[in-house]
Amino acid sequence: MTTKQPAHFDPDKPRVLVTGAAGLLGRHVVRELLRKGLQVRGLDLRQAEEPIDWQTGDITDLDCLRRAVEGCFAVLHIAARPNIWAGDGDDILRINTIGAWNAFRAGEEAGIRRVVFCSSDSVAGYTVREGAMVPPDYVPVDLAHPLRATDPYALSKVLGEDIGRSFALRGLEVIALRTVFVAYPEMEGEIRARAQDPEHYTGRKAGGPSSAGGGPLFNHIDPRDLARAFWLALQMQAPGTPACPFEAFYLAARDTLAPEPTVQRLERILGRSVDVKNPELYRQNPYASLYDLRPAQERLGFIPEFSQRSLIE
Ligand SMILES: NC(=O)c1ccc[n+]([C@@H]2O[C@H](COP(=O)([O-])OP(=O)(O)OC[C@H]3O[C@@H](n4cnc5c(N)ncnc54)[C@H](O)[C@@H]3O)[C@@H](O)[C@H]2O)c1
């Protein structure tokens, strides 16, 4: 049972709405919330097996989201086209952006106080090896680093965050979780295949749902840790400032799935030295993630417990 009630828990509206509840991440989040004793409604295009209150429907339909938020005290907006391979750019941009707009709007209309938005580290602009990619100005990439989306998926997450921030300026509490590539059990074959020949891996060699991701630095996060981050985002007190209760966090495992230490690998790929803002981080853990995880630890209480590095070693 729940040891601590989430912020704004309302016994008259006891449910949490999870959009994308039938997806890979959504199902981990649903199971985490059920373990904590919460009642969950899942909205997705299809229904999965978890024993929750299911609603099937499309996030691009505002009325569908209006029905889904009834009786809920919070929204975890996870549904999306989840990467640049999930359709053409028009669909990814439209579905993810309109879906986010509808989730925030329906939440605000229903008097919900908090929406947690599943964002992506792709907002920083250094996640997809193909095509244009802008290297970071420094490492670890922190919340002050500029956002530089270069593809429709990353742009949809920047726009989703911007929409969330604009609702926050009107009073809605919004937390954006910028997760890196999620190392689901379903992705293990791909992660192993990439580790065998990292320079020539072109993706989907082992029947996984998508290519092993994480950008050139092979960042990753375990879905159990990420699901816990959603729970922590429900519990967190007062995100952002009173004038704009919006806060974003980068989330990753402590280490990458790359064969080389992080700074060395980045310098080799870029062919130049990089500005390392926190050398101690990479001295203590040469394989530490590209991202600064301190705000997630200090503000959200998030400490990653799992790493899938054993898959490649
Ligand atoms: N998988 C990763 O490595 C990764 C990394 C960063 C961020 N994310 C984000 O995590 C979230 C979950 O992704 P996932 O890995 O579980 O992928 P997934 O494809 O398994 O889950 C996405 C879910 O959203 C649902 N969905 C898609 N379009 C919808 C629509 N129009 N209406 C209703 N439901 C719709 C799908 O049916 C699916 O169940 C997404 O927001 C994705 O952008 C994923």
The ligand as an ORCA input file, in Angstrom:
! r2SCAN-3c Opt
* xyz 0 1
  N      11.566      3.982    -25.661
  C      12.494      4.891    -25.449
  O      13.706      4.611    -25.489
  C      12.086      6.312    -25.123
  C      13.082      7.275    -24.885
  C      12.696      8.585    -24.561
  C      11.346      8.891    -24.454
  N      10.413      7.922    -24.707
  C       8.995      8.277    -24.570
  O       8.401      7.311    -23.722
  C       7.008      7.232    -24.017
  C       6.584      5.769    -24.108
  O       7.241      5.159    -25.188
  P       7.405      3.582    -25.242
  O       8.838      3.275    -25.282
  O       6.580      2.942    -24.194
  O       6.791      3.274    -26.686
  P       5.476      2.420    -27.034
  O       5.268      2.586    -28.502
  O       5.608      1.044    -26.512
  O       4.331      3.163    -26.223
  C       3.627      4.280    -26.704
  C       2.146      4.034    -26.459
  O       1.437      5.175    -26.890
  C       0.289      4.715    -27.568
  N      -0.136      5.695    -28.554
  C       0.529      6.111    -29.655
  N      -0.217      6.974    -30.347
  C      -1.373      7.111    -29.664
  C      -2.558      7.858    -29.897
  N      -2.692      8.649    -30.978
  N      -3.562      7.786    -28.980
  C      -3.445      6.981    -27.875
  N      -2.346      6.240    -27.635
  C      -1.327      6.303    -28.529
  C       0.710      3.433    -28.271
  O      -0.405      2.610    -28.588
  C       1.631      2.808    -27.252
  O       0.957      1.914    -26.394
  C       6.793      8.055    -25.270
  O       6.316      9.338    -24.901
  C       8.191      8.186    -25.836
  O       8.324      9.335    -26.641
  C      10.744      6.647    -25.031
*
